[in-house]
């Protein structure tokens, strides 16, 4: 339908100019043809040869022009030509040159073709430049020429061009259920007005990157069978003032003309950032004009006309409040990371595209990938297929998926990064310290693999833990156990070597962040009470909160610092006590790591069997260990 609407009344751009170019080309070809035909009977000779023929009486008749002389010979020349032409030379100069007995000739005048091109070339270049500018083929794309800077650059998809349906989107069942109402409205808008209800004007898809927000929007258009306008928020704003607002107006005009239709604005935060957020009291800003126009258009269009506005963002906290009020983006749909069942559905959707070994189970792979988004899982399947291809396998096995998970989490293996023997020993004991601490604590994820092969940019080794289930809340004791596991590497170094190393830098940072969150956000310190002292960081971006002035006193700040230190020290003492009680397992495991570089599977289970569960308190076990 979109193609048909776009073709009606459209003329070929630059049609008249094309006919002019074609006529000029034919004229040039005809002139060249005539010149080549005449060249077979007329011979161009030097002026000195013409004078010689004239003195010998070989010239029959002459035609003298300002710059050339053309004539007929009494007898044909050696080349068979009976006519000649030459360029004139000043008579006085010709007499002197004849005395010197040299061959001379005048400078030929430019030919007809050269003269024509010399006259037309600047005109053609100028006309071609304006043609490109006005037709939008120079930097603006279709419909984006110099006179069309205010045209919306939305990519328009006809209903026949969208093959994505809800069955192609997995792991976000709640979001699909919310959007099915939009599909029903676009298919049968009259039924929704029966009782006076109307569809929401705008629907905002909110969620972390890679969870399928754009895919969901396309699936809505595909299910409804309507025209789909897709544009990014950054495409509205240009260097010219007022262009963004003009493009917003043009986008809604096009959508109304082709209703029922869906307008989808991806990365809405590029367009809808809160006004005056960067410069309080700021004035006439181009982005603000564009946002104001979007707000006005959302107020002005009637949802019963069959135009639905969808938008997506992973930063809802920075959007302007005017965008989120009722009557604009009436409904917010969370497209979150999938749970275990959702990950299994997504994996099944992607795994049918690759050749799998019989033992591969989507449920088992889903258990290995907590926190993975739909894009992450698609990348995981592709990485596993690439690994199987590199080893010339007939099918993708479960080991390929496990290795792909490690590659995504830890990075590429760096076999060429050679460590000194002392460094390898430190790394081996460090990683075994993490593993044994995790094996001893009851509420910690199971250890899946230990390796001292360098990975990624800076990781000299890693310990992978396999979660048994998805977790949404955690208790104070569970958080303390996680901090204890993080400090297990530093505790092992302090037990086995006379000096500690820099290898625990990342562990210390993560442990400190976790302890700070317990104190200032979760109210888990008895001295400071059930009070939140700092706001929560961005849920979707995982950090990067904006600067806010501190709202507590210096005494409270000192108490916070003391509480964090107490949590870290208690966890470190517990980790050291656990490792002190399991020194034989620590030494044996480190020796095996130094020999084989990795421990996993049955061997890891055998190591875990030698580590008893930690049930006593820290002080008592320390006294027992001596």
HELIX and SHEET records of a PDB file:
HELIX    1   1 UNK A    2  UNK A    7  1                                   6    
HELIX    2   2 UNK A   15  UNK A   38  1                                  24    
HELIX    3   3 UNK A   47  UNK A   55  1                                   9    
HELIX    4   4 UNK A   91  UNK A   99  1                                   9    
HELIX    5   5 UNK A  112  UNK A  135  1                                  24    
HELIX    6   6 UNK A  146  UNK A  148  5                                   3    
HELIX    7   7 UNK A  159  UNK A  161  5                                   3    
HELIX    8   8 UNK A  166  UNK A  168  5                                   3    
HELIX    9   9 UNK A  173  UNK A  187  1                                  15    
HELIX   10  10 UNK A  189  UNK A  192  1                                   4    
HELIX   11  11 UNK A  213  UNK A  224  1                                  12    
HELIX   12  12 UNK A  233  UNK A  235  5                                   3    
HELIX   13  13 UNK A  243  UNK A  257  1                                  15    
HELIX   14  14 UNK A  269  UNK A  272  1                                   4    
HELIX   15  15 UNK A  286  UNK A  300  1                                  15    
HELIX   16  16 UNK A  303  UNK A  305  5                                   3    
HELIX   17  17 UNK A  316  UNK A  318  5                                   3    
HELIX   18  18 UNK A  321  UNK A  324  1                                   4    
HELIX   19  19 UNK A  340  UNK A  351  1                                  12    
HELIX   20  20 UNK A  362  UNK A  368  1                                   7    
HELIX   21  21 UNK A  374  UNK A  390  1                                  17    
HELIX   22  22 UNK A  398  UNK A  410  1                                  13    
HELIX   23  23 UNK A  421  UNK A  440  1                                  20    
HELIX   24  24 UNK A  476  UNK A  486  1                                  11    
HELIX   25  25 UNK A  488  UNK A  496  1                                   9    
HELIX   26  26 UNK A  502  UNK A  504  5                                   3    
HELIX   27  27 UNK A  505  UNK A  520  1                                  16    
HELIX   28  28 UNK A  554  UNK A  581  1                                  28    
HELIX   29  29 UNK A  583  UNK A  596  1                                  14    
HELIX   30  30 UNK A  601  UNK A  609  1                                   9    
HELIX   31  31 UNK A  618  UNK A  625  1                                   8    
SHEET    1   A 4 UNK A  42  UNK A  44  0                                        
SHEET    2   A 4 UNK A  83  UNK A  87  1                                        
SHEET    3   A 4 UNK A  68  UNK A  73 -1                                        
SHEET    4   A 4 UNK A  59  UNK A  64 -1                                        
SHEET    1   B 6 UNK A 155  UNK A 157  0                                        
SHEET    2   B 6 UNK A 227  UNK A 232 -1                                        
SHEET    3   B 6 UNK A 261  UNK A 266  1                                        
SHEET    4   B 6 UNK A 307  UNK A 313  1                                        
SHEET    5   B 6 UNK A 202  UNK A 206  1                                        
SHEET    6   B 6 UNK A 331  UNK A 334  1                                        
SHEET    1   C 3 UNK A 462  UNK A 466  0                                        
SHEET    2   C 3 UNK A 446  UNK A 451 -1                                        
SHEET    3   C 3 UNK A 598  UNK A 600 -1                                        
END                                                                             
